[in-house]
Amino acid sequence: MNPIVLTSNTGYVVLQTGAAPLPREAGQVLLPLARAAIAGELGVARTAREDTPWLRQQGACFITVTEAGNLRGCIGTLRPHRALAEDVRGNAIAAAFRDPRFKPLTTAELDAISLEISVLSALEALACSGEQDALRQLRPGIDGVVLEYGHHSSTFLPQVWESFKEPADFLAHLKQKAGLPPDLWGPEMKLMRYTVQKWREEQ
């Protein structure tokens, strides 16, 4: 199942890959909120609405920052623990300035970056008898997956299916991201899945 792409003249693109308790136009609030948080850290004034009631509900999101089509930062929250507005602001700042893979964003880059927000559904434990059973249950293009094995953990958003079409490749790389061998499986392996509702700024 491919994401449903909904375009408009608002400057935002909606990409829906799963049910979420937010209106379709939520991106028109969330994206400016994320950008204003990043701009504020750079001392640049940007305004954003914060009067929407659902912003006060607890929510978990990931913020992805790209520049010229290349990843520039991605940080998120898997489980809700604060108001969605706070989660968006906090993760936007973290993705722009604290992703250890990249240097902190500069003021010169502010207008060159594009933001994407993914709001996560609740995590669902995947009950499986083994790796082959897990692979059969995964839904390419729909499921985000959390892997936990001892003190190792990692996650891939549903968007990552664009790079790994086959469930076996997806899971193998998810293990590697967690610092595990790609062929490892054992009774301690735990998988959880989730869906997202996402919005991105048009390039």
Backbone as ProteinMPNN parsed JSONL, in Angstrom:
{"seq_chain_A": "MNPIVLTSNTGYVVLQTGAAPLPREAGQVLLPLARAAIAGELGVARTAREDTPWLRQQGACFITVTEAGNLRGCIGTLRPHRALAEDVRGNAIAAAFRDPRFKPLTTAELDAISLEISVLSALEALACSGEQDALRQLRPGIDGVVLEYGHHSSTFLPQVWESFKEPADFLAHLKQKAGLPPDLWGPEMKLMRYTVQKWREEQ", "coords_chain_A": {"N_chain_A": [[0.848, -1.19, 0.0], [0.742, 2.069, -0.995], [1.679, 5.383, 0.161], [-0.873, 7.912, 0.479], [-0.979, 10.759, -1.383], [-1.634, 14.085, -0.885], [-2.13, 17.127, -2.237], [-1.975, 20.721, -2.102], [-2.581, 24.284, -2.37], [-1.281, 25.382, -0.27], [1.375, 25.286, 0.304], [2.278, 23.049, 1.524], [2.63, 19.484, 1.719], [0.669, 16.65, 2.152], [1.135, 13.455, 3.393], [-0.244, 10.492, 3.839], [0.043, 7.59, 5.677], [-1.175, 6.011, 7.476], [-3.798, 5.645, 9.92], [-4.511, 8.401, 12.039], [-5.171, 10.453, 14.884], [-5.56, 13.164, 13.979], [-6.455, 16.165, 12.223], [-6.535, 16.43, 8.606], [-5.437, 18.795, 7.725], [-3.583, 19.416, 9.634], [-0.85, 19.723, 9.294], [-0.489, 22.335, 8.462], [-0.338, 23.716, 10.751], [1.543, 22.352, 12.327], [4.007, 22.252, 10.859], [4.849, 25.041, 10.508], [5.168, 25.537, 13.245], [7.293, 23.868, 13.971], [9.311, 24.963, 12.345], [9.439, 27.571, 13.354], [10.43, 27.049, 15.902], [13.021, 26.118, 15.347], [14.055, 28.374, 14.033], [13.931, 30.219, 16.132], [15.949, 29.276, 17.828], [18.103, 30.123, 16.421], [17.961, 32.784, 16.666], [16.193, 34.055, 15.023], [13.165, 35.561, 14.245], [10.123, 33.947, 13.951], [6.713, 33.313, 13.378], [4.061, 31.257, 14.681], [1.046, 29.391, 14.88], [-0.492, 28.454, 17.95], [-2.868, 27.872, 19.076], [-4.531, 25.752, 18.705], [-6.616, 23.208, 19.904], [-5.895, 20.403, 19.827], [-3.147, 20.431, 19.899], [-2.444, 20.444, 22.514], [-2.834, 17.923, 23.415], [-1.283, 14.823, 24.373], [1.384, 13.597, 22.405], [3.441, 11.825, 20.016], [6.208, 12.353, 17.926], [8.286, 12.466, 14.939], [10.828, 14.5, 13.608], [12.093, 15.356, 10.532], [14.793, 16.706, 8.861], [15.78, 18.006, 5.807], [18.106, 18.919, 3.23], [18.508, 20.18, 0.106], [17.497, 17.773, -0.788], [18.906, 15.918, 0.671], [19.466, 14.117, 3.703], [19.504, 15.933, 6.719], [19.127, 15.868, 9.348], [17.438, 14.009, 11.893], [15.261, 13.391, 14.394], [13.307, 11.984, 17.011], [10.367, 10.951, 18.922], [9.17, 8.024, 20.415], [7.118, 7.235, 22.117], [4.262, 8.846, 23.486], [4.722, 11.497, 25.777], [4.464, 14.083, 26.437], [2.843, 17.232, 25.679], [1.742, 17.52, 22.283], [2.548, 19.846, 20.901], [4.81, 20.628, 22.413], [6.395, 18.4, 21.936], [6.836, 18.569, 19.196], [8.241, 21.028, 18.997], [10.498, 20.45, 20.627], [11.653, 18.195, 19.355], [12.133, 19.239, 16.829], [14.118, 21.163, 17.303], [16.083, 19.46, 18.314], [16.562, 17.797, 16.078], [17.598, 19.627, 14.26], [19.861, 20.668, 15.524], [21.108, 18.838, 17.235], [21.485, 16.278, 16.306], [23.721, 13.726, 16.271], [25.012, 12.917, 13.971], [25.397, 15.022, 12.288], [26.575, 18.396, 11.737], [25.555, 21.226, 13.724], [22.733, 23.093, 12.584], [22.976, 26.082, 10.615], [22.383, 29.651, 10.471], [22.478, 30.494, 7.838], [21.538, 28.301, 6.492], [18.883, 28.105, 7.057], [16.696, 28.911, 5.38], [17.048, 27.147, 3.366], [16.499, 24.582, 4.058], [14.206, 21.783, 4.284], [11.338, 20.642, 5.987], [9.936, 17.75, 7.531], [7.245, 16.239, 9.185], [6.351, 13.549, 11.188], [3.737, 12.066, 12.751], [3.19, 9.738, 15.21], [1.324, 6.694, 15.568], [-0.05, 4.686, 18.274], [2.218, 2.289, 19.703], [2.353, -1.084, 18.627], [2.707, -4.276, 19.801], [4.385, -6.908, 18.163], [3.413, -10.064, 17.798], [5.112, -12.953, 17.293], [6.228, -16.131, 16.031], [8.748, -16.578, 15.168], [11.494, -15.385, 13.08], [10.712, -15.575, 10.351], [7.96, -15.584, 10.581], [7.593, -13.032, 11.614], [8.467, -11.493, 9.43], [6.475, -12.08, 7.581], [4.358, -10.734, 8.662], [4.944, -8.039, 8.55], [4.166, -4.922, 6.994], [4.976, -3.588, 4.092], [5.764, -0.195, 3.383], [3.828, 0.756, 5.073], [4.164, 0.073, 7.826], [6.006, 1.396, 10.525], [8.792, 0.349, 12.428], [9.889, -0.814, 15.584], [12.686, -2.139, 17.1], [13.849, -4.178, 19.694], [16.406, -5.574, 21.624], [17.779, -6.955, 24.234], [19.909, -4.54, 25.539], [19.988, -3.205, 23.212], [18.5, -1.185, 20.682], [16.4, 0.123, 18.053], [14.818, 2.031, 15.427], [12.863, 2.253, 12.444], [11.216, 4.557, 10.438], [8.096, 4.421, 8.574], [8.704, 5.552, 6.096], [11.186, 4.58, 5.381], [10.88, 2.277, 3.98], [11.044, 2.971, 1.348], [13.662, 2.724, 0.669], [14.317, 0.106, 1.296], [12.758, -2.365, -0.03], [12.021, -5.031, 0.403], [10.844, -7.009, 3.111], [12.773, -8.614, 4.488], [15.237, -7.327, 3.955], [14.7, -4.829, 5.072], [14.373, -5.494, 7.811], [16.876, -6.621, 8.365], [18.624, -4.424, 8.065], [17.574, -2.825, 10.041], [18.331, -4.229, 12.315], [21.12, -3.944, 12.078], [21.302, -1.198, 12.434], [20.757, -1.089, 15.107], [23.065, -2.052, 16.095], [23.488, -4.76, 15.859], [24.122, -8.113, 14.561], [23.06, -8.77, 11.194], [21.783, -11.203, 10.753], [20.868, -12.098, 13.146], [18.716, -13.671, 15.486], [16.511, -14.363, 18.179], [14.97, -15.503, 21.284], [14.786, -13.21, 22.835], [14.318, -11.162, 21.136], [12.365, -8.397, 20.33], [9.696, -6.932, 18.616], [7.949, -4.075, 17.598], [5.299, -2.311, 16.029], [4.131, 0.588, 14.197], [2.061, 3.154, 12.773], [2.141, 6.137, 10.734], [1.148, 9.564, 10.405], [1.934, 11.981, 8.156], [3.479, 15.081, 7.219], [4.977, 17.335, 4.893], [7.089, 20.086, 4.039], [6.884, 21.709, 0.934], [9.411, 21.381, -1.529]], "CA_chain_A": [[0.0, 0.0, 0.0], [1.54, 3.277, -1.091], [1.093, 6.534, 0.825], [-1.785, 8.763, -0.267], [-0.399, 12.096, -1.45], [-2.661, 15.115, -1.03], [-1.452, 18.41, -2.431], [-2.833, 21.9, -2.097], [-1.819, 25.508, -2.638], [-0.87, 25.939, 1.019], [2.814, 25.176, 0.474], [2.575, 21.828, 2.25], [2.168, 18.238, 1.12], [0.233, 15.682, 3.148], [1.392, 12.071, 2.999], [-0.887, 9.686, 4.859], [0.353, 6.17, 5.612], [-1.896, 5.306, 8.521], [-4.788, 6.45, 10.625], [-4.006, 9.166, 13.17], [-6.255, 11.307, 15.383], [-5.308, 14.568, 13.674], [-7.085, 16.566, 10.949], [-5.65, 16.395, 7.447], [-4.746, 20.075, 7.589], [-2.742, 19.652, 10.812], [0.477, 20.146, 8.883], [-0.444, 23.789, 8.325], [-0.011, 24.207, 12.09], [2.728, 21.685, 12.858], [5.24, 22.617, 10.152], [5.318, 26.366, 10.947], [5.585, 25.452, 14.645], [8.643, 23.298, 13.977], [10.248, 25.92, 11.748], [9.597, 28.689, 14.286], [11.296, 26.604, 16.993], [14.387, 26.102, 14.827], [14.449, 29.765, 13.798], [14.143, 30.851, 17.428], [17.268, 28.889, 18.334], [19.087, 30.888, 15.649], [17.721, 34.2, 16.902], [15.364, 34.588, 13.94], [11.769, 35.575, 14.674], [9.107, 33.35, 13.087], [5.478, 33.12, 14.13], [3.332, 30.012, 14.432], [-0.162, 29.237, 15.691], [-0.459, 27.468, 19.027], [-4.177, 27.957, 19.711], [-5.335, 24.601, 18.326], [-6.753, 22.339, 21.082], [-5.212, 19.11, 19.77], [-1.729, 20.605, 20.199], [-2.239, 20.232, 23.947], [-2.912, 16.49, 23.684], [0.011, 14.158, 24.305], [1.658, 13.013, 21.101], [4.833, 11.472, 19.71], [6.508, 12.683, 16.53], [9.657, 12.56, 14.44], [11.093, 15.624, 12.715], [13.168, 15.082, 9.574], [15.307, 17.901, 8.194], [16.551, 17.727, 4.596], [18.651, 20.079, 2.515], [18.78, 19.769, -1.279], [17.127, 16.376, -0.926], [19.751, 15.075, 1.508], [19.156, 14.15, 5.126], [20.273, 16.916, 7.492], [18.873, 15.587, 10.751], [16.172, 13.331, 12.171], [15.143, 13.04, 15.816], [11.894, 11.836, 17.345], [9.87, 10.337, 20.143], [8.383, 6.849, 20.091], [5.945, 7.135, 22.985], [3.825, 10.161, 23.965], [4.999, 11.81, 27.186], [4.264, 15.519, 26.62], [1.925, 17.783, 24.688], [2.266, 17.417, 20.922], [3.258, 21.09, 20.577], [6.125, 20.556, 23.031], [7.16, 17.357, 21.271], [7.246, 19.106, 17.896], [9.3, 22.018, 19.21], [11.694, 19.802, 21.156], [12.285, 17.333, 18.349], [12.622, 20.087, 15.736], [15.396, 21.731, 17.752], [17.047, 18.363, 18.404], [16.92, 17.347, 14.724], [18.382, 20.661, 13.583], [21.088, 21.068, 16.206], [21.69, 17.843, 18.149], [21.678, 14.963, 15.69], [25.191, 13.554, 16.31], [25.554, 12.601, 12.638], [25.549, 16.24, 11.494], [26.895, 19.636, 12.427], [24.351, 22.027, 13.983], [22.25, 23.946, 11.495], [23.399, 27.478, 10.678], [21.394, 30.621, 10.005], [22.526, 30.529, 6.375], [20.824, 27.148, 5.958], [17.495, 28.095, 7.518], [15.735, 28.987, 4.28], [17.364, 26.117, 2.369], [16.074, 23.272, 4.531], [12.801, 21.387, 4.202], [10.964, 19.881, 7.179], [8.868, 16.756, 7.468], [6.781, 15.826, 10.511], [5.631, 12.28, 11.243], [3.079, 11.846, 14.04], [3.097, 8.295, 15.348], [0.229, 6.02, 16.262], [0.425, 3.899, 19.418], [3.013, 1.123, 19.35], [1.657, -2.371, 18.701], [3.647, -5.388, 19.894], [4.233, -7.891, 17.099], [3.546, -11.42, 18.329], [5.577, -13.807, 16.197], [6.861, -17.374, 16.459], [10.12, -16.568, 14.689], [11.779, -14.3, 12.146], [9.902, -15.704, 9.145], [6.61, -15.162, 10.945], [7.646, -11.577, 11.714], [8.567, -10.94, 8.082], [5.173, -12.215, 6.926], [3.412, -9.788, 9.248], [5.306, -6.655, 8.253], [3.448, -4.336, 5.861], [5.85, -2.611, 3.434], [5.182, 1.106, 3.088], [2.842, 1.13, 6.085], [4.652, -0.09, 9.191], [7.257, 1.745, 11.166], [9.127, -0.79, 13.292], [10.827, -0.655, 16.684], [13.35, -3.386, 17.457], [14.531, -4.173, 20.991], [17.097, -6.835, 21.922], [18.633, -6.599, 25.359], [20.053, -3.089, 25.641], [20.027, -2.664, 21.845], [17.191, -0.79, 20.138], [16.427, 0.981, 16.876], [13.535, 2.143, 14.738], [12.764, 2.803, 11.096], [9.912, 5.095, 10.071], [7.561, 3.79, 7.355], [9.341, 6.117, 4.913], [12.412, 3.846, 5.063], [10.559, 1.239, 3.0], [11.427, 3.451, 0.027], [15.036, 2.264, 0.437], [14.38, -1.355, 1.445], [11.423, -2.82, -0.43], [11.744, -6.363, 0.929], [10.857, -7.075, 4.579], [14.021, -9.184, 4.993], [16.256, -6.27, 3.906], [14.281, -3.82, 6.049], [14.665, -5.979, 9.161], [18.323, -6.786, 8.502], [19.226, -3.104, 8.277], [17.114, -2.345, 11.344], [19.221, -4.866, 13.29], [22.42, -3.297, 11.978], [21.189, 0.128, 13.045], [20.79, -1.296, 16.558], [24.37, -2.579, 16.451], [23.369, -6.207, 15.931], [24.341, -8.801, 13.282], [21.826, -8.767, 10.411], [21.136, -12.511, 10.757], [20.574, -12.478, 14.527], [17.346, -13.826, 15.986], [16.475, -15.113, 19.428], [13.742, -15.287, 22.064], [14.764, -11.865, 23.424], [14.009, -10.175, 20.101], [11.026, -7.819, 20.42], [9.347, -6.019, 17.542], [6.702, -3.322, 17.707], [5.066, -1.523, 14.831], [3.283, 1.77, 14.313], [1.846, 3.875, 11.528], [2.334, 7.574, 10.897], [0.537, 10.561, 9.533], [3.068, 12.882, 7.984], [3.365, 16.278, 6.367], [6.28, 17.912, 4.579], [7.124, 21.335, 3.3], [7.252, 21.52, -0.471], [10.773, 21.84, -1.835]], "C_chain_A": [[0.881, 1.236, 0.0], [0.885, 4.422, -0.333], [0.158, 7.297, -0.101], [-1.227, 10.178, -0.227], [-1.501, 13.099, -1.742], [-1.965, 16.457, -1.134], [-2.468, 19.547, -2.414], [-1.976, 23.102, -2.4], [-1.338, 26.162, -1.356], [0.64, 25.949, 1.189], [3.226, 23.932, 1.216], [2.027, 20.637, 1.483], [1.82, 17.283, 2.246], [0.483, 14.282, 2.605], [0.837, 11.183, 4.106], [-0.54, 8.223, 4.66], [-0.348, 5.389, 6.708], [-2.841, 6.236, 9.232], [-4.141, 7.161, 11.811], [-5.094, 10.15, 13.589], [-5.989, 12.787, 15.17], [-6.0, 14.911, 12.366], [-6.056, 16.581, 9.825], [-4.832, 17.676, 7.321], [-3.827, 20.388, 8.769], [-1.346, 20.121, 10.45], [0.624, 21.645, 8.742], [-0.174, 24.464, 9.664], [1.331, 23.646, 12.55], [4.018, 22.125, 12.182], [5.723, 24.022, 10.499], [5.789, 26.366, 12.4], [7.005, 24.904, 14.748], [9.664, 24.286, 13.437], [10.478, 27.107, 12.68], [10.514, 28.309, 15.446], [12.759, 26.602, 16.558], [14.897, 27.531, 14.62], [14.757, 30.474, 15.11], [15.5, 30.522, 18.022], [18.382, 29.657, 17.635], [18.912, 32.39, 15.829], [16.921, 34.875, 15.811], [13.902, 34.479, 14.352], [10.868, 34.971, 13.601], [7.868, 33.095, 13.947], [4.824, 31.796, 13.748], [2.135, 29.951, 15.37], [0.06, 28.178, 16.773], [-1.798, 27.409, 19.749], [-5.077, 26.769, 19.383], [-5.411, 23.618, 19.491], [-5.96, 21.037, 21.012], [-3.704, 19.234, 19.965], [-1.418, 20.335, 21.659], [-2.363, 18.761, 24.338], [-1.522, 15.871, 23.591], [0.183, 13.496, 22.935], [3.139, 12.735, 20.932], [5.094, 11.723, 18.236], [7.986, 12.551, 16.23], [9.73, 13.767, 13.522], [12.283, 15.259, 11.836], [13.527, 16.379, 8.864], [16.109, 17.46, 6.969], [17.031, 19.03, 3.979], [19.084, 19.598, 1.137], [18.52, 18.274, -1.473], [17.925, 15.414, -0.074], [19.388, 15.217, 2.976], [20.085, 15.105, 5.851], [20.081, 16.723, 8.986], [17.536, 14.897, 10.921], [16.177, 12.861, 13.618], [13.654, 12.914, 16.13], [11.637, 11.146, 18.658], [8.982, 9.163, 19.761], [7.083, 6.754, 20.892], [5.548, 8.517, 23.492], [4.161, 10.351, 25.44], [4.849, 13.302, 27.468], [3.3, 15.994, 25.538], [2.565, 17.744, 23.298], [3.041, 18.668, 20.525], [4.672, 21.081, 21.155], [6.997, 19.524, 22.337], [7.67, 17.843, 19.919], [8.399, 20.096, 18.076], [10.602, 21.349, 19.644], [12.413, 18.959, 20.117], [12.799, 18.129, 17.153], [13.995, 20.669, 16.087], [16.462, 20.644, 17.808], [17.499, 17.904, 17.02], [17.83, 18.343, 14.021], [19.756, 20.896, 14.209], [21.787, 19.964, 16.996], [21.787, 16.442, 17.569], [23.19, 14.744, 15.591], [25.82, 13.242, 14.968], [25.896, 13.852, 11.835], [25.989, 17.407, 12.374], [25.6, 20.406, 12.678], [24.006, 22.921, 12.805], [22.721, 25.389, 11.697], [22.281, 28.388, 10.157], [21.34, 30.658, 8.482], [21.737, 29.386, 5.749], [19.323, 27.188, 6.228], [16.48, 28.085, 6.386], [15.981, 27.931, 3.21], [16.851, 24.742, 2.784], [14.592, 23.045, 4.283], [12.509, 20.488, 5.397], [9.868, 18.883, 6.862], [8.542, 16.327, 8.879], [5.998, 14.535, 10.373], [5.059, 12.124, 12.645], [2.738, 10.366, 14.143], [1.797, 7.851, 16.006], [0.803, 5.328, 17.498], [1.229, 2.706, 18.914], [2.198, -0.147, 19.553], [2.693, -3.485, 18.723], [3.343, -6.412, 18.806], [4.478, -9.278, 17.691], [3.933, -12.347, 17.186], [6.318, -15.009, 16.748], [8.319, -17.454, 16.038], [10.301, -15.471, 13.663], [10.917, -14.377, 10.893], [8.465, -15.279, 9.396], [6.549, -13.642, 11.035], [7.668, -10.938, 10.332], [7.236, -11.012, 7.346], [4.18, -11.168, 7.423], [3.708, -8.332, 8.912], [4.62, -6.176, 6.977], [4.318, -3.256, 5.215], [5.113, -1.312, 3.088], [4.204, 1.596, 4.129], [3.443, 1.14, 7.486], [5.967, 0.611, 9.449], [7.534, 0.646, 12.167], [10.142, -0.37, 14.344], [11.387, -2.029, 17.016], [14.033, -3.208, 18.803], [15.129, -5.554, 21.236], [18.107, -6.541, 23.018], [18.69, -5.089, 25.511], [20.163, -2.43, 24.268], [18.614, -2.287, 21.396], [17.395, 0.108, 18.923], [15.023, 1.067, 16.31], [13.745, 2.652, 13.327], [11.347, 3.327, 10.926], [9.399, 4.371, 8.824], [8.217, 4.304, 6.072], [10.564, 5.321, 4.462], [12.148, 2.696, 4.097], [10.908, 1.678, 1.579], [12.835, 2.979, -0.34], [15.164, 0.744, 0.487], [13.0, -1.922, 1.185], [11.042, -4.145, 0.216], [11.808, -6.371, 2.456], [12.164, -7.616, 5.15], [15.141, -8.147, 5.003], [15.971, -5.196, 4.951], [14.696, -4.25, 7.446], [16.161, -6.151, 9.379], [19.011, -5.457, 8.775], [18.78, -2.487, 9.605], [17.968, -2.954, 12.458], [20.595, -4.199, 13.276], [22.4, -1.916, 12.604], [21.264, 0.035, 14.564], [22.132, -1.835, 17.032], [24.393, -4.085, 16.58], [23.705, -6.836, 14.58], [23.028, -8.904, 12.51], [21.079, -10.1, 10.41], [20.754, -12.98, 12.163], [19.077, -12.631, 14.756], [17.401, -14.646, 17.262], [15.228, -14.773, 20.206], [13.652, -13.902, 22.692], [14.37, -10.789, 22.411], [12.563, -9.714, 20.235], [10.827, -6.832, 19.269], [8.014, -5.354, 17.859], [6.532, -2.512, 16.429], [4.12, -0.367, 15.116], [3.052, 2.32, 12.912], [2.074, 5.362, 11.782], [1.388, 8.344, 9.999], [1.602, 11.634, 9.384], [2.763, 14.012, 7.015], [4.766, 16.775, 6.089], [6.098, 19.231, 3.865], [7.502, 21.033, 1.862], [8.647, 22.081, -0.708], [10.694, 23.156, -2.596]], "O_chain_A": [[1.686, 1.423, 0.913], [-0.338, 4.442, -0.191], [0.364, 7.33, -1.314], [-1.024, 10.734, 0.852], [-2.216, 12.973, -2.736], [-1.279, 16.874, -0.201], [-3.654, 19.353, -2.678], [-0.78, 22.969, -2.659], [-1.021, 27.351, -1.342], [1.143, 26.563, 2.13], [4.407, 23.759, 1.518], [1.085, 20.762, 0.7], [2.593, 17.124, 3.191], [0.086, 13.965, 1.483], [1.4, 11.133, 5.2], [-0.797, 7.665, 3.593], [-0.115, 4.187, 6.839], [-2.71, 7.458, 9.161], [-3.312, 6.577, 12.508], [-5.855, 10.629, 12.748], [-6.175, 13.585, 16.089], [-6.126, 14.056, 11.489], [-4.858, 16.725, 10.066], [-3.687, 17.653, 6.871], [-3.342, 21.513, 8.889], [-0.719, 20.845, 11.224], [1.724, 22.18, 8.884], [0.177, 25.643, 9.71], [2.159, 24.374, 13.098], [5.022, 22.35, 12.857], [6.913, 24.194, 10.766], [6.705, 27.108, 12.754], [7.821, 25.413, 15.517], [10.751, 24.434, 13.996], [11.602, 27.598, 12.783], [11.288, 29.139, 15.924], [13.635, 27.034, 17.308], [16.027, 27.856, 14.986], [15.72, 31.235, 15.201], [16.135, 31.374, 18.645], [19.471, 29.824, 18.184], [19.63, 33.18, 15.216], [16.949, 36.097, 15.67], [13.454, 33.41, 14.766], [10.857, 35.441, 12.464], [7.979, 32.706, 15.109], [5.011, 31.286, 12.643], [2.205, 30.404, 16.512], [0.705, 27.155, 16.546], [-1.873, 26.955, 20.891], [-6.255, 26.77, 19.739], [-4.372, 23.227, 20.022], [-5.407, 20.601, 22.022], [-3.039, 18.221, 20.18], [-0.279, 20.035, 22.014], [-2.036, 18.391, 25.466], [-0.681, 16.337, 22.822], [-0.754, 12.915, 22.386], [3.981, 13.325, 21.609], [4.286, 11.344, 17.388], [8.825, 12.528, 17.131], [8.806, 14.028, 12.751], [13.349, 14.898, 12.336], [12.655, 17.064, 8.329], [17.014, 16.633, 7.084], [16.442, 20.093, 4.18], [19.93, 18.71, 1.019], [19.229, 17.6, -2.22], [17.658, 14.213, -0.086], [19.044, 16.305, 3.438], [21.297, 15.097, 5.633], [20.78, 17.333, 9.795], [16.596, 15.17, 10.174], [17.0, 12.034, 14.012], [12.836, 13.652, 15.582], [12.556, 10.804, 19.402], [8.132, 9.29, 18.88], [6.075, 6.251, 20.397], [6.418, 9.291, 23.892], [3.911, 9.464, 26.257], [5.076, 13.748, 28.593], [2.982, 15.258, 24.604], [3.776, 17.913, 23.157], [4.084, 18.566, 19.879], [5.623, 21.476, 20.481], [8.197, 19.737, 22.164], [8.807, 17.559, 19.542], [9.413, 20.006, 17.384], [11.671, 21.638, 19.105], [13.638, 19.004, 20.012], [13.787, 17.743, 16.528], [14.911, 20.663, 15.266], [17.604, 20.865, 17.406], [18.685, 17.651, 16.808], [18.727, 17.953, 13.274], [20.701, 21.275, 13.518], [22.942, 20.131, 17.389], [22.141, 15.506, 18.286], [23.874, 15.499, 14.899], [27.042, 13.296, 14.834], [26.595, 13.772, 10.825], [25.798, 17.398, 13.59], [24.641, 20.254, 11.921], [24.889, 23.436, 12.118], [22.845, 25.852, 12.831], [21.355, 27.932, 9.486], [20.268, 30.835, 7.903], [21.312, 29.487, 4.599], [18.575, 26.38, 5.677], [15.508, 27.33, 6.43], [15.214, 27.826, 2.254], [16.774, 23.834, 1.956], [13.825, 23.989, 4.097], [13.342, 19.664, 5.776], [8.991, 19.135, 6.036], [9.439, 16.076, 9.684], [5.091, 14.433, 9.547], [5.808, 12.059, 13.62], [2.077, 9.81, 13.266], [1.249, 8.532, 16.873], [2.01, 5.382, 17.736], [0.96, 2.177, 17.835], [1.451, -0.272, 20.524], [3.47, -3.63, 17.78], [2.182, -6.741, 18.559], [5.606, -9.624, 18.041], [3.178, -12.511, 16.227], [6.958, -14.93, 17.797], [9.05, -18.323, 16.514], [9.372, -14.708, 13.398], [10.436, -13.349, 10.416], [7.826, -14.685, 8.529], [5.578, -13.028, 10.592], [6.969, -9.954, 10.089], [6.902, -10.113, 6.574], [3.273, -10.766, 6.694], [2.818, -7.484, 8.983], [4.504, -6.922, 6.004], [4.396, -2.137, 5.722], [3.995, -1.331, 2.573], [3.785, 2.752, 4.076], [3.258, 2.094, 8.242], [6.927, 0.451, 8.696], [6.596, 0.061, 12.709], [11.115, 0.326, 14.053], [10.628, -2.982, 17.193], [14.716, -2.209, 19.031], [14.456, -6.572, 21.078], [19.159, -5.952, 22.767], [17.656, -4.428, 25.6], [20.405, -1.226, 24.176], [17.651, -2.991, 21.698], [18.427, 0.765, 18.785], [14.146, 0.279, 16.665], [14.69, 3.391, 13.052], [10.382, 2.626, 11.233], [10.187, 3.77, 8.094], [8.283, 3.583, 5.076], [10.942, 5.378, 3.292], [13.076, 2.191, 3.465], [11.053, 0.833, 0.694], [13.162, 2.85, -1.52], [16.01, 0.162, -0.191], [12.162, -1.955, 2.085], [9.875, -4.364, 0.542], [12.732, -5.798, 3.035], [12.626, -7.136, 6.185], [15.917, -8.089, 5.957], [16.879, -4.716, 5.628], [15.299, -3.473, 8.186], [16.665, -5.858, 10.463], [19.891, -5.38, 9.632], [19.521, -1.72, 10.218], [18.293, -2.276, 13.433], [21.167, -3.921, 14.33], [23.372, -1.505, 13.237], [21.761, 0.942, 15.23], [22.328, -2.052, 18.228], [25.211, -4.638, 17.315], [23.589, -6.17, 13.551], [21.979, -9.108, 13.12], [19.887, -10.143, 10.105], [20.36, -14.132, 12.347], [18.276, -11.825, 14.283], [18.249, -15.527, 17.403], [14.497, -13.853, 19.837], [12.56, -13.459, 23.048], [14.119, -9.643, 22.783], [11.643, -10.532, 20.251], [11.694, -6.003, 18.992], [7.077, -5.998, 18.33], [7.513, -2.081, 15.822], [3.412, -0.344, 16.123], [3.777, 1.98, 11.977], [2.186, 5.787, 12.932], [0.902, 7.845, 8.984], [2.117, 12.141, 10.38], [1.915, 13.904, 6.13], [5.651, 16.658, 6.937], [5.1, 19.465, 3.184], [8.355, 20.183, 1.608], [9.016, 23.119, -0.159], [11.725, 23.724, -2.956]]}, "name": "protein", "num_of_chains": 1, "seq": "MNPIVLTSNTGYVVLQTGAAPLPREAGQVLLPLARAAIAGELGVARTAREDTPWLRQQGACFITVTEAGNLRGCIGTLRPHRALAEDVRGNAIAAAFRDPRFKPLTTAELDAISLEISVLSALEALACSGEQDALRQLRPGIDGVVLEYGHHSSTFLPQVWESFKEPADFLAHLKQKAGLPPDLWGPEMKLMRYTVQKWREEQ"}
